[in-house]
Structures are given as structure tokens and as C-alpha cells.
Amino acid sequence: MSTDTTASVSTHILDTSVGRPAEGVAITLAARSGSDAEWIALGGSATDADGRCKDLPALPEGTTHVRLDFEVEQYFVNKKQAEAQQDAPRVRDSGAFFPEVAITFAVTPGEHYHVPLLLNPFGYSVYRGS
């Protein structure tokens, strides 16, 4: 929960190639206070069965920029192995063209930022959600 002096961040991932949440994607969170400041790694978590990451670390007071790093390569490796075991039809070459996705955005104290990642093996998009 945010206060007037900090922002808060949440995220989730939808695998648009199958229309389902992306489970087990490792996410790390970093923050900085100013455009010229050094990034401070705050920690991370992984997405749950609903594709949500509910326990990202809190942002420190004075945070102006946030970076979410999504490690998607292992998700696609696991997905490819599961498809092979199930004899499921595969998306062509369902490896990860983008092995990681880094999203950087500006924040304002007191605001909540929900940043969904729409993911497929060959592309992604993000937006500020609600």
C-alpha cells in the first residue's frame, strides 16, 4: 500500500500466444531517485498461477524511476518442454526471441502503478493498468 511519500508497483503477465497467465516468471525490481542516480536493486519475486506478482518489494521514499526486469526465457523453455510432453500443437519455434524484458517508468509519490506485460514468443507490450 502506498503512502503520500512513496509510490507502489504491481504487475502481471499474460501469455497472448495461448491466452493464459504466465506462471513462474522471475521478476526483479530496481529503483532510483532521479535521472542521474544509480539503480538500487530492491529484490524480486515470481508470477503465480494467475500470472500475478503480489509480493514485490516496497519502493523507498524519494523514488522517481522504477525498472521491472522480467526473465522470460526460462518461462518459454518450460512451456516448450510441457508442450513436447503433451503432444500439444506448438507455436512455431516457441523459444524466446526476447530472453528478458526490462521496463523502466517514472513514478510520482502517492500513486499506484500497475504495469501488465502482454507476452508472446516474438514480442511484448506493456501499459499502465489500473
Sequence and secondary structure as in RCSB ss.txt:
>XXXX:A:sequence
MSTDTTASVSTHILDTSVGRPAEGVAITLAARSGSDAEWIALGGSATDADGRCKDLPALPEGTTHVRLDFEVEQY
FVNKKQAEAQQDAPRVRDSGAFFPEVAITFAVTPGEHYHVPLLLNPFGYSVYRGS
>XXXX:A:secstr
   TT  EEEEEEEETTTTEE  S EEEEEEESSTTS  EEEEEEE  TTSEE       TT  EEEEEEE HHH
HHHHHHHHHHHT    TT S SSS EEEEEE  TT EEE  EEEETTEEEE  B 
